[in-house]
Amino acid sequence: MKRLVWFRRCFTVVEAIWWEKRLKKYRRDWKINLIEQDNPNWDDLYPNLF
């Protein structure tokens, strides 16, 4: 089962690529903390995008 648990809106492709590269540098525990700050229950955010 796949869920969208975190996302960041970007206004340009360049900005989106910059964020992707930045996130890849961090450890897993930092990424988990990032998710849990905004989505502590790890709810699927996809249905609310539109």
N, C-alpha and C positions, 0 to 999 in steps of 0.2 A: 504494500500500500504506500503510495506516495502522497505527501502533503506539502503544500506551500506554507511554511511556518515563519518565514521572514522575507521581506523584500524591501528594496529601496527604489523609489522613483528617480529616474534620471531623465534629464531633458535632452541629452545628446548621446550619441553612440560613444563618443570619446569619453564622456563622463562615466558611462556604464562599464566600459572596458577598464578604466582607471580603478573603479570600485572592485571589479572582479579580481584584478591583479593585487590590489591592496588586501582583500580578504584572504587570498591564498597564502599570504605570508604569515598569518596568525595561526596559533595553535588551536586545536579543537576546543579546549576548555574556554578560550576567549570567545570563540564563535557561539558556543552554547550559552554563555553569559549574555551575549548580544541578543540572541533570540529570546531568552527568558526575561530580559528587561521589558520588552514590548509584548510578549506573548507567553506568559508563564505557564499556561496550560497546553502549549504547543497545538493550538487549534489550527485547523486548515483555513487559511486566509483566502484561498482562491475564490470561493463562492461570493465573497464580498468585494471583489475587485471591480465588478461591473454593475 
